[in-house]
Amino acid sequence: MLLYENRFLFTGDHLDWDREAERLYASRDHCWCSWAEQTKSMNRLAGYTFEWVLPGHGQRVQLSPEIMRLELQALVQRMRTQD
């Protein structure tokens, strides 16, 4: 991933927006290494400020930094239940 100007997060296949569920999404199908490590990586992201998620594939989204942090924390919780 690349965080540019604490505003734009280019995520590759790591993270995108699920239009139907209206929430951040990580796909286990696109996790080629370790789901546990990807979950830790997502958790570390919650310490950064950004408002755009710009994935290599999937839906992009813009949210306020506060809502983005809450969305990311909720995603981490969902990912932990999938271990």
HTML snippet that shows the backbone in 3Dmol.js (N, CA, C, O; Angstrom):
<script src="https://3Dmol.org/build/3Dmol-min.js"></script>
<div id="view" style="width:600px;height:400px;position:relative"></div>
<script>
const pdb = `
ATOM      1  N   MET A   1       0.830  -1.179   0.000  1.00  0.00           N
ATOM      2  CA  MET A   1       0.000   0.000   0.000  1.00  0.00           C
ATOM      3  C   MET A   1       0.874   1.241   0.000  1.00  0.00           C
ATOM      4  O   MET A   1       2.047   1.208   0.371  1.00  0.00           O
ATOM      5  N   LEU A   2       0.264   2.332  -0.428  1.00  0.00           N
ATOM      6  CA  LEU A   2       0.944   3.623  -0.448  1.00  0.00           C
ATOM      7  C   LEU A   2      -0.025   4.669   0.092  1.00  0.00           C
ATOM      8  O   LEU A   2      -1.129   4.834  -0.426  1.00  0.00           O
ATOM      9  N   LEU A   3       0.398   5.368   1.133  1.00  0.00           N
ATOM     10  CA  LEU A   3      -0.385   6.470   1.683  1.00  0.00           C
ATOM     11  C   LEU A   3       0.231   7.771   1.198  1.00  0.00           C
ATOM     12  O   LEU A   3       1.399   8.052   1.463  1.00  0.00           O
ATOM     13  N   TYR A   4      -0.554   8.555   0.491  1.00  0.00           N
ATOM     14  CA  TYR A   4      -0.079   9.804  -0.092  1.00  0.00           C
ATOM     15  C   TYR A   4      -0.759  10.985   0.593  1.00  0.00           C
ATOM     16  O   TYR A   4      -1.986  11.082   0.622  1.00  0.00           O
ATOM     17  N   GLU A   5       0.060  11.881   1.144  1.00  0.00           N
ATOM     18  CA  GLU A   5      -0.389  13.117   1.785  1.00  0.00           C
ATOM     19  C   GLU A   5      -1.435  12.889   2.877  1.00  0.00           C
ATOM     20  O   GLU A   5      -2.306  13.734   3.084  1.00  0.00           O
ATOM     21  N   ASN A   6      -1.358  11.764   3.572  1.00  0.00           N
ATOM     22  CA  ASN A   6      -2.318  11.437   4.637  1.00  0.00           C
ATOM     23  C   ASN A   6      -3.765  11.642   4.195  1.00  0.00           C
ATOM     24  O   ASN A   6      -4.628  12.044   4.975  1.00  0.00           O
ATOM     25  N   ARG A   7      -3.996  11.353   2.919  1.00  0.00           N
ATOM     26  CA  ARG A   7      -5.337  11.529   2.374  1.00  0.00           C
ATOM     27  C   ARG A   7      -5.741  10.379   1.461  1.00  0.00           C
ATOM     28  O   ARG A   7      -6.879   9.911   1.513  1.00  0.00           O
ATOM     29  N   PHE A   8      -4.810   9.924   0.626  1.00  0.00           N
ATOM     30  CA  PHE A   8      -5.106   8.914  -0.386  1.00  0.00           C
ATOM     31  C   PHE A   8      -4.363   7.620  -0.053  1.00  0.00           C
ATOM     32  O   PHE A   8      -3.135   7.615   0.037  1.00  0.00           O
ATOM     33  N   LEU A   9      -5.096   6.535   0.127  1.00  0.00           N
ATOM     34  CA  LEU A   9      -4.481   5.236   0.396  1.00  0.00           C
ATOM     35  C   LEU A   9      -4.679   4.348  -0.831  1.00  0.00           C
ATOM     36  O   LEU A   9      -5.793   3.918  -1.128  1.00  0.00           O
ATOM     37  N   PHE A  10      -3.580   4.082  -1.536  1.00  0.00           N
ATOM     38  CA  PHE A  10      -3.590   3.155  -2.675  1.00  0.00           C
ATOM     39  C   PHE A  10      -3.362   1.758  -2.111  1.00  0.00           C
ATOM     40  O   PHE A  10      -2.321   1.495  -1.509  1.00  0.00           O
ATOM     41  N   THR A  11      -4.324   0.864  -2.300  1.00  0.00           N
ATOM     42  CA  THR A  11      -4.325  -0.392  -1.549  1.00  0.00           C
ATOM     43  C   THR A  11      -4.024  -1.655  -2.356  1.00  0.00           C
ATOM     44  O   THR A  11      -3.883  -2.727  -1.767  1.00  0.00           O
ATOM     45  N   GLY A  12      -3.923  -1.564  -3.662  1.00  0.00           N
ATOM     46  CA  GLY A  12      -3.731  -2.793  -4.431  1.00  0.00           C
ATOM     47  C   GLY A  12      -4.911  -3.723  -4.210  1.00  0.00           C
ATOM     48  O   GLY A  12      -6.064  -3.313  -4.341  1.00  0.00           O
ATOM     49  N   ASP A  13      -4.624  -4.976  -3.875  1.00  0.00           N
ATOM     50  CA  ASP A  13      -5.678  -5.968  -3.592  1.00  0.00           C
ATOM     51  C   ASP A  13      -5.951  -6.102  -2.102  1.00  0.00           C
ATOM     52  O   ASP A  13      -6.736  -6.959  -1.694  1.00  0.00           O
ATOM     53  N   HIS A  14      -5.321  -5.277  -1.293  1.00  0.00           N
ATOM     54  CA  HIS A  14      -5.361  -5.405   0.163  1.00  0.00           C
ATOM     55  C   HIS A  14      -6.712  -5.009   0.757  1.00  0.00           C
ATOM     56  O   HIS A  14      -7.169  -5.611   1.729  1.00  0.00           O
ATOM     57  N   LEU A  15      -7.344  -3.998   0.171  1.00  0.00           N
ATOM     58  CA  LEU A  15      -8.512  -3.386   0.799  1.00  0.00           C
ATOM     59  C   LEU A  15      -9.342  -2.684  -0.265  1.00  0.00           C
ATOM     60  O   LEU A  15      -8.794  -2.039  -1.157  1.00  0.00           O
ATOM     61  N   ASP A  16     -10.682  -2.809  -0.172  1.00  0.00           N
ATOM     62  CA  ASP A  16     -11.566  -2.043  -1.047  1.00  0.00           C
ATOM     63  C   ASP A  16     -12.894  -1.792  -0.351  1.00  0.00           C
ATOM     64  O   ASP A  16     -13.048  -2.091   0.833  1.00  0.00           O
ATOM     65  N   TRP A  17     -13.836  -1.250  -1.074  1.00  0.00           N
ATOM     66  CA  TRP A  17     -15.150  -0.919  -0.548  1.00  0.00           C
ATOM     67  C   TRP A  17     -16.174  -1.883  -1.130  1.00  0.00           C
ATOM     68  O   TRP A  17     -16.244  -2.071  -2.344  1.00  0.00           O
ATOM     69  N   ASP A  18     -16.964  -2.490  -0.259  1.00  0.00           N
ATOM     70  CA  ASP A  18     -18.040  -3.384  -0.672  1.00  0.00           C
ATOM     71  C   ASP A  18     -19.294  -2.532  -0.865  1.00  0.00           C
ATOM     72  O   ASP A  18     -19.908  -2.085   0.103  1.00  0.00           O
ATOM     73  N   ARG A  19     -19.663  -2.314  -2.120  1.00  0.00           N
ATOM     74  CA  ARG A  19     -20.812  -1.461  -2.439  1.00  0.00           C
ATOM     75  C   ARG A  19     -22.111  -1.984  -1.855  1.00  0.00           C
ATOM     76  O   ARG A  19     -22.925  -1.218  -1.341  1.00  0.00           O
ATOM     77  N   GLU A  20     -22.298  -3.287  -1.937  1.00  0.00           N
ATOM     78  CA  GLU A  20     -23.559  -3.870  -1.471  1.00  0.00           C
ATOM     79  C   GLU A  20     -23.697  -3.778   0.046  1.00  0.00           C
ATOM     80  O   GLU A  20     -24.753  -3.400   0.553  1.00  0.00           O
ATOM     81  N   ALA A  21     -22.641  -4.119   0.765  1.00  0.00           N
ATOM     82  CA  ALA A  21     -22.684  -4.083   2.228  1.00  0.00           C
ATOM     83  C   ALA A  21     -22.387  -2.687   2.778  1.00  0.00           C
ATOM     84  O   ALA A  21     -22.624  -2.416   3.956  1.00  0.00           O
ATOM     85  N   GLU A  22     -21.867  -1.802   1.919  1.00  0.00           N
ATOM     86  CA  GLU A  22     -21.494  -0.441   2.301  1.00  0.00           C
ATOM     87  C   GLU A  22     -20.522  -0.428   3.480  1.00  0.00           C
ATOM     88  O   GLU A  22     -20.773   0.171   4.526  1.00  0.00           O
ATOM     89  N   ARG A  23     -19.400  -1.119   3.260  1.00  0.00           N
ATOM     90  CA  ARG A  23     -18.357  -1.177   4.281  1.00  0.00           C
ATOM     91  C   ARG A  23     -17.030  -1.563   3.634  1.00  0.00           C
ATOM     92  O   ARG A  23     -16.997  -2.060   2.508  1.00  0.00           O
ATOM     93  N   LEU A  24     -15.939  -1.327   4.359  1.00  0.00           N
ATOM     94  CA  LEU A  24     -14.629  -1.750   3.882  1.00  0.00           C
ATOM     95  C   LEU A  24     -14.576  -3.261   3.835  1.00  0.00           C
ATOM     96  O   LEU A  24     -15.244  -3.952   4.604  1.00  0.00           O
ATOM     97  N   TYR A  25     -13.760  -3.763   2.905  1.00  0.00           N
ATOM     98  CA  TYR A  25     -13.730  -5.200   2.648  1.00  0.00           C
ATOM     99  C   TYR A  25     -12.313  -5.659   2.337  1.00  0.00           C
ATOM    100  O   TYR A  25     -11.564  -4.988   1.627  1.00  0.00           O
ATOM    101  N   ALA A  26     -11.968  -6.801   2.876  1.00  0.00           N
ATOM    102  CA  ALA A  26     -10.728  -7.492   2.535  1.00  0.00           C
ATOM    103  C   ALA A  26     -11.107  -8.899   2.086  1.00  0.00           C
ATOM    104  O   ALA A  26     -11.910  -9.570   2.735  1.00  0.00           O
ATOM    105  N   SER A  27     -10.534  -9.335   0.993  1.00  0.00           N
ATOM    106  CA  SER A  27     -10.881 -10.631   0.435  1.00  0.00           C
ATOM    107  C   SER A  27      -9.845 -11.683   0.799  1.00  0.00           C
ATOM    108  O   SER A  27      -8.659 -11.540   0.502  1.00  0.00           O
ATOM    109  N   ARG A  28     -10.301 -12.713   1.430  1.00  0.00           N
ATOM    110  CA  ARG A  28      -9.407 -13.825   1.745  1.00  0.00           C
ATOM    111  C   ARG A  28      -8.921 -14.497   0.458  1.00  0.00           C
ATOM    112  O   ARG A  28      -7.833 -15.074   0.431  1.00  0.00           O
ATOM    113  N   ASP A  29      -9.717 -14.424  -0.595  1.00  0.00           N
ATOM    114  CA  ASP A  29      -9.336 -15.013  -1.880  1.00  0.00           C
ATOM    115  C   ASP A  29      -8.135 -14.306  -2.507  1.00  0.00           C
ATOM    116  O   ASP A  29      -7.397 -14.902  -3.292  1.00  0.00           O
ATOM    117  N   HIS A  30      -7.942 -13.026  -2.155  1.00  0.00           N
ATOM    118  CA  HIS A  30      -6.826 -12.263  -2.702  1.00  0.00           C
ATOM    119  C   HIS A  30      -5.665 -12.132  -1.716  1.00  0.00           C
ATOM    120  O   HIS A  30      -4.719 -11.382  -1.954  1.00  0.00           O
ATOM    121  N   CYS A  31      -5.747 -12.851  -0.633  1.00  0.00           N
ATOM    122  CA  CYS A  31      -4.657 -12.869   0.353  1.00  0.00           C
ATOM    123  C   CYS A  31      -3.788 -14.078   0.033  1.00  0.00           C
ATOM    124  O   CYS A  31      -4.132 -15.211   0.370  1.00  0.00           O
ATOM    125  N   TRP A  32      -2.655 -13.824  -0.622  1.00  0.00           N
ATOM    126  CA  TRP A  32      -1.820 -14.920  -1.101  1.00  0.00           C
ATOM    127  C   TRP A  32      -0.856 -15.436  -0.059  1.00  0.00           C
ATOM    128  O   TRP A  32      -0.180 -16.438  -0.298  1.00  0.00           O
ATOM    129  N   CYS A  33      -0.769 -14.800   1.066  1.00  0.00           N
ATOM    130  CA  CYS A  33       0.225 -15.208   2.055  1.00  0.00           C
ATOM    131  C   CYS A  33      -0.463 -15.619   3.350  1.00  0.00           C
ATOM    132  O   CYS A  33      -0.864 -16.774   3.491  1.00  0.00           O
ATOM    133  N   SER A  34      -0.604 -14.715   4.278  1.00  0.00           N
ATOM    134  CA  SER A  34      -1.124 -15.027   5.602  1.00  0.00           C
ATOM    135  C   SER A  34      -2.280 -14.096   5.966  1.00  0.00           C
ATOM    136  O   SER A  34      -2.111 -12.878   6.013  1.00  0.00           O
ATOM    137  N   TRP A  35      -3.442 -14.669   6.221  1.00  0.00           N
ATOM    138  CA  TRP A  35      -4.597 -13.878   6.634  1.00  0.00           C
ATOM    139  C   TRP A  35      -4.314 -13.205   7.985  1.00  0.00           C
ATOM    140  O   TRP A  35      -4.716 -12.061   8.198  1.00  0.00           O
ATOM    141  N   ALA A  36      -3.645 -13.886   8.871  1.00  0.00           N
ATOM    142  CA  ALA A  36      -3.304 -13.302  10.171  1.00  0.00           C
ATOM    143  C   ALA A  36      -2.415 -12.072  10.000  1.00  0.00           C
ATOM    144  O   ALA A  36      -2.614 -11.067  10.682  1.00  0.00           O
ATOM    145  N   GLU A  37      -1.431 -12.143   9.091  1.00  0.00           N
ATOM    146  CA  GLU A  37      -0.558 -10.986   8.842  1.00  0.00           C
ATOM    147  C   GLU A  37      -1.321  -9.853   8.164  1.00  0.00           C
ATOM    148  O   GLU A  37      -1.080  -8.681   8.453  1.00  0.00           O
ATOM    149  N   GLN A  38      -2.229 -10.193   7.272  1.00  0.00           N
ATOM    150  CA  GLN A  38      -3.026  -9.155   6.631  1.00  0.00           C
ATOM    151  C   GLN A  38      -3.921  -8.475   7.664  1.00  0.00           C
ATOM    152  O   GLN A  38      -4.114  -7.261   7.608  1.00  0.00           O
ATOM    153  N   THR A  39      -4.461  -9.231   8.593  1.00  0.00           N
ATOM    154  CA  THR A  39      -5.280  -8.657   9.666  1.00  0.00           C
ATOM    155  C   THR A  39      -4.453  -7.705  10.517  1.00  0.00           C
ATOM    156  O   THR A  39      -4.920  -6.620  10.863  1.00  0.00           O
ATOM    157  N   LYS A  40      -3.226  -8.100  10.858  1.00  0.00           N
ATOM    158  CA  LYS A  40      -2.336  -7.214  11.621  1.00  0.00           C
ATOM    159  C   LYS A  40      -2.039  -5.940  10.841  1.00  0.00           C
ATOM    160  O   LYS A  40      -2.001  -4.851  11.412  1.00  0.00           O
ATOM    161  N   SER A  41      -1.832  -6.077   9.546  1.00  0.00           N
ATOM    162  CA  SER A  41      -1.565  -4.920   8.693  1.00  0.00           C
ATOM    163  C   SER A  41      -2.750  -3.960   8.702  1.00  0.00           C
ATOM    164  O   SER A  41      -2.568  -2.748   8.810  1.00  0.00           O
ATOM    165  N   MET A  42      -3.950  -4.493   8.590  1.00  0.00           N
ATOM    166  CA  MET A  42      -5.153  -3.646   8.627  1.00  0.00           C
ATOM    167  C   MET A  42      -5.263  -2.937   9.974  1.00  0.00           C
ATOM    168  O   MET A  42      -5.628  -1.763  10.036  1.00  0.00           O
ATOM    169  N   ASN A  43      -4.950  -3.646  11.039  1.00  0.00           N
ATOM    170  CA  ASN A  43      -5.012  -3.048  12.368  1.00  0.00           C
ATOM    171  C   ASN A  43      -4.028  -1.879  12.484  1.00  0.00           C
ATOM    172  O   ASN A  43      -4.353  -0.853  13.082  1.00  0.00           O
ATOM    173  N   ARG A  44      -2.832  -2.031  11.918  1.00  0.00           N
ATOM    174  CA  ARG A  44      -1.843  -0.940  11.936  1.00  0.00           C
ATOM    175  C   ARG A  44      -2.341   0.276  11.149  1.00  0.00           C
ATOM    176  O   ARG A  44      -2.047   1.414  11.513  1.00  0.00           O
ATOM    177  N   LEU A  45      -3.088   0.038  10.083  1.00  0.00           N
ATOM    178  CA  LEU A  45      -3.628   1.140   9.286  1.00  0.00           C
ATOM    179  C   LEU A  45      -4.521   2.064  10.102  1.00  0.00           C
ATOM    180  O   LEU A  45      -4.613   3.255   9.804  1.00  0.00           O
ATOM    181  N   ALA A  46      -5.174   1.536  11.118  1.00  0.00           N
ATOM    182  CA  ALA A  46      -6.074   2.356  11.938  1.00  0.00           C
ATOM    183  C   ALA A  46      -5.321   3.483  12.642  1.00  0.00           C
ATOM    184  O   ALA A  46      -5.944   4.430  13.121  1.00  0.00           O
ATOM    185  N   GLY A  47      -4.008   3.399  12.712  1.00  0.00           N
ATOM    186  CA  GLY A  47      -3.204   4.454  13.307  1.00  0.00           C
ATOM    187  C   GLY A  47      -2.887   5.587  12.349  1.00  0.00           C
ATOM    188  O   GLY A  47      -2.259   6.569  12.745  1.00  0.00           O
ATOM    189  N   TYR A  48      -3.304   5.472  11.105  1.00  0.00           N
ATOM    190  CA  TYR A  48      -3.033   6.497  10.093  1.00  0.00           C
ATOM    191  C   TYR A  48      -4.317   7.245   9.751  1.00  0.00           C
ATOM    192  O   TYR A  48      -5.424   6.745   9.956  1.00  0.00           O
ATOM    193  N   THR A  49      -4.143   8.436   9.233  1.00  0.00           N
ATOM    194  CA  THR A  49      -5.274   9.252   8.818  1.00  0.00           C
ATOM    195  C   THR A  49      -5.333   9.279   7.291  1.00  0.00           C
ATOM    196  O   THR A  49      -4.344   9.591   6.628  1.00  0.00           O
ATOM    197  N   PHE A  50      -6.488   8.953   6.750  1.00  0.00           N
ATOM    198  CA  PHE A  50      -6.719   9.046   5.307  1.00  0.00           C
ATOM    199  C   PHE A  50      -8.216   9.083   5.069  1.00  0.00           C
ATOM    200  O   PHE A  50      -9.000   8.697   5.936  1.00  0.00           O
ATOM    201  N   GLU A  51      -8.608   9.542   3.904  1.00  0.00           N
ATOM    202  CA  GLU A  51     -10.030   9.633   3.591  1.00  0.00           C
ATOM    203  C   GLU A  51     -10.420   8.925   2.301  1.00  0.00           C
ATOM    204  O   GLU A  51     -11.606   8.748   2.021  1.00  0.00           O
ATOM    205  N   TRP A  52      -9.438   8.525   1.524  1.00  0.00           N
ATOM    206  CA  TRP A  52      -9.713   7.797   0.279  1.00  0.00           C
ATOM    207  C   TRP A  52      -9.086   6.414   0.356  1.00  0.00           C
ATOM    208  O   TRP A  52      -7.941   6.270   0.785  1.00  0.00           O
ATOM    209  N   VAL A  53      -9.835   5.397  -0.057  1.00  0.00           N
ATOM    210  CA  VAL A  53      -9.302   4.061  -0.324  1.00  0.00           C
ATOM    211  C   VAL A  53      -9.390   3.886  -1.832  1.00  0.00           C
ATOM    212  O   VAL A  53     -10.474   3.917  -2.414  1.00  0.00           O
ATOM    213  N   LEU A  54      -8.226   3.701  -2.455  1.00  0.00           N
ATOM    214  CA  LEU A  54      -8.125   3.578  -3.917  1.00  0.00           C
ATOM    215  C   LEU A  54      -7.504   2.220  -4.237  1.00  0.00           C
ATOM    216  O   LEU A  54      -6.280   2.098  -4.301  1.00  0.00           O
ATOM    217  N   PRO A  55      -8.337   1.202  -4.439  1.00  0.00           N
ATOM    218  CA  PRO A  55      -7.833  -0.150  -4.675  1.00  0.00           C
ATOM    219  C   PRO A  55      -7.395  -0.373  -6.117  1.00  0.00           C
ATOM    220  O   PRO A  55      -7.776   0.362  -7.028  1.00  0.00           O
ATOM    221  N   GLY A  56      -6.584  -1.409  -6.293  1.00  0.00           N
ATOM    222  CA  GLY A  56      -6.210  -1.822  -7.641  1.00  0.00           C
ATOM    223  C   GLY A  56      -7.395  -2.447  -8.354  1.00  0.00           C
ATOM    224  O   GLY A  56      -7.523  -2.332  -9.573  1.00  0.00           O
ATOM    225  N   HIS A  57      -8.252  -3.101  -7.606  1.00  0.00           N
ATOM    226  CA  HIS A  57      -9.479  -3.716  -8.111  1.00  0.00           C
ATOM    227  C   HIS A  57     -10.565  -3.427  -7.096  1.00  0.00           C
ATOM    228  O   HIS A  57     -10.275  -3.254  -5.912  1.00  0.00           O
ATOM    229  N   GLY A  58     -11.783  -3.372  -7.528  1.00  0.00           N
ATOM    230  CA  GLY A  58     -12.882  -3.132  -6.596  1.00  0.00           C
ATOM    231  C   GLY A  58     -13.251  -1.667  -6.523  1.00  0.00           C
ATOM    232  O   GLY A  58     -12.744  -0.838  -7.278  1.00  0.00           O
ATOM    233  N   GLN A  59     -14.126  -1.375  -5.615  1.00  0.00           N
ATOM    234  CA  GLN A  59     -14.727  -0.046  -5.494  1.00  0.00           C
ATOM    235  C   GLN A  59     -13.879   0.872  -4.624  1.00  0.00           C
ATOM    236  O   GLN A  59     -13.434   0.477  -3.547  1.00  0.00           O
ATOM    237  N   ARG A  60     -13.660   2.087  -5.089  1.00  0.00           N
ATOM    238  CA  ARG A  60     -12.986   3.097  -4.272  1.00  0.00           C
ATOM    239  C   ARG A  60     -14.036   3.782  -3.397  1.00  0.00           C
ATOM    240  O   ARG A  60     -15.238   3.679  -3.645  1.00  0.00           O
ATOM    241  N   VAL A  61     -13.554   4.483  -2.370  1.00  0.00           N
ATOM    242  CA  VAL A  61     -14.478   5.182  -1.479  1.00  0.00           C
ATOM    243  C   VAL A  61     -13.775   6.368  -0.826  1.00  0.00           C
ATOM    244  O   VAL A  61     -12.568   6.345  -0.583  1.00  0.00           O
ATOM    245  N   GLN A  62     -14.559   7.395  -0.552  1.00  0.00           N
ATOM    246  CA  GLN A  62     -14.092   8.537   0.230  1.00  0.00           C
ATOM    247  C   GLN A  62     -15.002   8.677   1.439  1.00  0.00           C
ATOM    248  O   GLN A  62     -16.224   8.754   1.304  1.00  0.00           O
ATOM    249  N   LEU A  63     -14.404   8.709   2.612  1.00  0.00           N
ATOM    250  CA  LEU A  63     -15.120   8.905   3.868  1.00  0.00           C
ATOM    251  C   LEU A  63     -14.331   9.897   4.709  1.00  0.00           C
ATOM    252  O   LEU A  63     -13.145  10.115   4.464  1.00  0.00           O
ATOM    253  N   SER A  64     -14.972  10.490   5.685  1.00  0.00           N
ATOM    254  CA  SER A  64     -14.212  11.356   6.587  1.00  0.00           C
ATOM    255  C   SER A  64     -13.163  10.495   7.307  1.00  0.00           C
ATOM    256  O   SER A  64     -13.378   9.298   7.497  1.00  0.00           O
ATOM    257  N   PRO A  65     -12.054  11.081   7.702  1.00  0.00           N
ATOM    258  CA  PRO A  65     -11.029  10.295   8.407  1.00  0.00           C
ATOM    259  C   PRO A  65     -11.566   9.576   9.647  1.00  0.00           C
ATOM    260  O   PRO A  65     -11.146   8.457   9.945  1.00  0.00           O
ATOM    261  N   GLU A  66     -12.476  10.203  10.359  1.00  0.00           N
ATOM    262  CA  GLU A  66     -13.036   9.575  11.563  1.00  0.00           C
ATOM    263  C   GLU A  66     -13.867   8.352  11.214  1.00  0.00           C
ATOM    264  O   GLU A  66     -13.750   7.312  11.862  1.00  0.00           O
ATOM    265  N   ILE A  67     -14.705   8.473  10.192  1.00  0.00           N
ATOM    266  CA  ILE A  67     -15.529   7.334   9.769  1.00  0.00           C
ATOM    267  C   ILE A  67     -14.644   6.246   9.166  1.00  0.00           C
ATOM    268  O   ILE A  67     -14.890   5.060   9.382  1.00  0.00           O
ATOM    269  N   MET A  68     -13.633   6.634   8.424  1.00  0.00           N
ATOM    270  CA  MET A  68     -12.721   5.653   7.837  1.00  0.00           C
ATOM    271  C   MET A  68     -12.061   4.824   8.934  1.00  0.00           C
ATOM    272  O   MET A  68     -11.945   3.605   8.802  1.00  0.00           O
ATOM    273  N   ARG A  69     -11.627   5.473  10.015  1.00  0.00           N
ATOM    274  CA  ARG A  69     -10.992   4.743  11.119  1.00  0.00           C
ATOM    275  C   ARG A  69     -11.987   3.753  11.748  1.00  0.00           C
ATOM    276  O   ARG A  69     -11.625   2.615  12.047  1.00  0.00           O
ATOM    277  N   LEU A  70     -13.224   4.185  11.944  1.00  0.00           N
ATOM    278  CA  LEU A  70     -14.243   3.286  12.502  1.00  0.00           C
ATOM    279  C   LEU A  70     -14.517   2.115  11.565  1.00  0.00           C
ATOM    280  O   LEU A  70     -14.649   0.976  12.013  1.00  0.00           O
ATOM    281  N   GLU A  71     -14.602   2.392  10.272  1.00  0.00           N
ATOM    282  CA  GLU A  71     -14.813   1.328   9.287  1.00  0.00           C
ATOM    283  C   GLU A  71     -13.657   0.322   9.314  1.00  0.00           C
ATOM    284  O   GLU A  71     -13.869  -0.888   9.245  1.00  0.00           O
ATOM    285  N   LEU A  72     -12.460   0.836   9.413  1.00  0.00           N
ATOM    286  CA  LEU A  72     -11.285  -0.026   9.435  1.00  0.00           C
ATOM    287  C   LEU A  72     -11.260  -0.886  10.696  1.00  0.00           C
ATOM    288  O   LEU A  72     -10.935  -2.071  10.632  1.00  0.00           O
ATOM    289  N   GLN A  73     -11.595  -0.305  11.822  1.00  0.00           N
ATOM    290  CA  GLN A  73     -11.647  -1.068  13.071  1.00  0.00           C
ATOM    291  C   GLN A  73     -12.706  -2.163  12.996  1.00  0.00           C
ATOM    292  O   GLN A  73     -12.483  -3.275  13.475  1.00  0.00           O
ATOM    293  N   ALA A  74     -13.849  -1.857  12.403  1.00  0.00           N
ATOM    294  CA  ALA A  74     -14.900  -2.866  12.240  1.00  0.00           C
ATOM    295  C   ALA A  74     -14.435  -3.982  11.308  1.00  0.00           C
ATOM    296  O   ALA A  74     -14.725  -5.153  11.551  1.00  0.00           O
ATOM    297  N   LEU A  75     -13.719  -3.630  10.248  1.00  0.00           N
ATOM    298  CA  LEU A  75     -13.185  -4.642   9.338  1.00  0.00           C
ATOM    299  C   LEU A  75     -12.205  -5.564  10.058  1.00  0.00           C
ATOM    300  O   LEU A  75     -12.256  -6.782   9.887  1.00  0.00           O
ATOM    301  N   VAL A  76     -11.330  -4.996  10.847  1.00  0.00           N
ATOM    302  CA  VAL A  76     -10.357  -5.815  11.588  1.00  0.00           C
ATOM    303  C   VAL A  76     -11.096  -6.812  12.484  1.00  0.00           C
ATOM    304  O   VAL A  76     -10.693  -7.971  12.577  1.00  0.00           O
ATOM    305  N   GLN A  77     -12.152  -6.380  13.132  1.00  0.00           N
ATOM    306  CA  GLN A  77     -12.916  -7.294  13.984  1.00  0.00           C
ATOM    307  C   GLN A  77     -13.520  -8.437  13.156  1.00  0.00           C
ATOM    308  O   GLN A  77     -13.498  -9.591  13.583  1.00  0.00           O
ATOM    309  N   ARG A  78     -14.054  -8.118  11.979  1.00  0.00           N
ATOM    310  CA  ARG A  78     -14.620  -9.171  11.119  1.00  0.00           C
ATOM    311  C   ARG A  78     -13.519 -10.124  10.667  1.00  0.00           C
ATOM    312  O   ARG A  78     -13.717 -11.338  10.632  1.00  0.00           O
ATOM    313  N   MET A  79     -12.361  -9.570  10.322  1.00  0.00           N
ATOM    314  CA  MET A  79     -11.257 -10.415   9.858  1.00  0.00           C
ATOM    315  C   MET A  79     -10.788 -11.365  10.960  1.00  0.00           C
ATOM    316  O   MET A  79     -10.457 -12.520  10.690  1.00  0.00           O
ATOM    317  N   ARG A  80     -10.762 -10.884  12.184  1.00  0.00           N
ATOM    318  CA  ARG A  80     -10.322 -11.731  13.312  1.00  0.00           C
ATOM    319  C   ARG A  80     -11.259 -12.908  13.520  1.00  0.00           C
ATOM    320  O   ARG A  80     -10.819 -13.975  13.950  1.00  0.00           O
ATOM    321  N   THR A  81     -12.538 -12.737  13.225  1.00  0.00           N
ATOM    322  CA  THR A  81     -13.476 -13.844  13.391  1.00  0.00           C
ATOM    323  C   THR A  81     -13.345 -14.880  12.284  1.00  0.00           C
ATOM    324  O   THR A  81     -13.875 -15.986  12.399  1.00  0.00           O
ATOM    325  N   GLN A  82     -12.631 -14.524  11.198  1.00  0.00           N
ATOM    326  CA  GLN A  82     -12.442 -15.439  10.081  1.00  0.00           C
ATOM    327  C   GLN A  82     -11.164 -16.261  10.207  1.00  0.00           C
ATOM    328  O   GLN A  82     -10.869 -17.079   9.336  1.00  0.00           O
ATOM    329  N   ASP A  83     -10.403 -16.054  11.281  1.00  0.00           N
ATOM    330  CA  ASP A  83      -9.151 -16.821  11.466  1.00  0.00           C
ATOM    331  C   ASP A  83      -9.444 -18.281  11.670  1.00  0.00           C
ATOM    332  O   ASP A  83      -8.522 -19.078  11.841  1.00  0.00           O
TER     333      ASP A  83
END
`;
const viewer = $3Dmol.createViewer("view");
viewer.addModel(pdb, "pdb");
viewer.setStyle({}, {cartoon: {color: "spectrum"}});
viewer.zoomTo();
viewer.render();
</script>
